[in-house]
Amino acid sequence: MSAILQLAALALAAGSPAQSTPDRNCTDDRGLDRCVADQQARTRALFGVRSIEQHRDAGDQVRRVFYVDGYGRDTIAISFVRAPGREPIAYLHFPNRQDRPANRSLEAPVPELVWNDILRRSANFDRSFTPRPATQRQPGEDQEIAICLHSWVYTIEAYDPARPSGERAALRRKTEDACENGPGEAFAWELQAAALPLFPFCAALDPDQHRNPASQLAACSLLSGDRLAAASVMNRLDSFRRARRPEDGRILSGIFDFRARIDWQGSVSVSSGAHPENLWLERLAADGAPAFFYESIEGLSADRVRVRGSLHRSVDGSEGTEATRSLAPVEMIWTFTGVREFQVESVTVGAWVVQRPG
């Protein structure tokens, strides 16, 4: 949570005595209280998951974490569930969007050693560390000020059914801000790290392009079909995020096949040993599009991948009118050449379509 938001929340609370200040562990970077029941219900609906109480009633043993990133965005929910009559299963739940079909959760079996380790590591997530004692300042010594910005927020849930050995049923829940540096955050990191190798196509993504394992797992929602092939292409797509100007050709060096075909809104160019990346960047600049944003990556086979996305641009309106936002659909076909990994075989850019407000 940012220090500015914390101060703002305190100021609002001071001005309105009837309002209570949310626990600092509950508030994300946008000031949203992640502990209140209504918000937690909205989060479950966003991910399309059952409540922990419903898992309890079904007799499931559960460890689950909802991850909110440092900008207040719901990123992913990771569940480890052992239902009656089933082996332990790990689930990746992705947030749904109104403009897209509902995301399907991914699942993978959990080895016994991993499952037992997760249970062991979750023993104390709902506790709190003893506050660090205040240090005595010497006269003239500068005061230490700790600032925590854009921290992640984790909502962690667990349920254990009663056991024949005499262990009682237990339901535990905790929301913790990463600024707390508490046992909840530690377990949230352990759960995401344990989940990553269970999904090989997620583990195949370049970790240097993702903030942490949770972000890496969240990126898997864009992959479909032969997801290992799709992951290989996703690792190369990062170049399109960084290449925005005609002088950025070196960033895309080797990305396009030397015979690449570029169809830009009906105008077709086929490279014959030239640099197709230069043509791509020149077209971007001419149309005023800052970059390519990919939205889905489908492995059609081990050697062929289709990427769909769009270009975005904003054109200033006349005086007194708002800028016009437009979108142009893009489809790329990537093939494995056997020489330089996957390369772009063809690109098709559609016509610009004005996006209506709302």
PyMOL commands that set and color helices and strands:
alter all, ss='L'
color gray80, all
select helices_A, chain A and resi 3-15+37-47+52-58+112-121+178-180+183-198+200-203+207-209+213-222+227-242+246-252+276-287
alter helices_A, ss='H'
color red, helices_A
select strands_A, chain A and resi 61-68+74-82+89-93+106-109+153-160+170-177+223-225+256-264+267-270+292-301+304-315+324-336+342-349+353-354
alter strands_A, ss='S'
color yellow, strands_A
deselect
rebuild
show_as cartoon
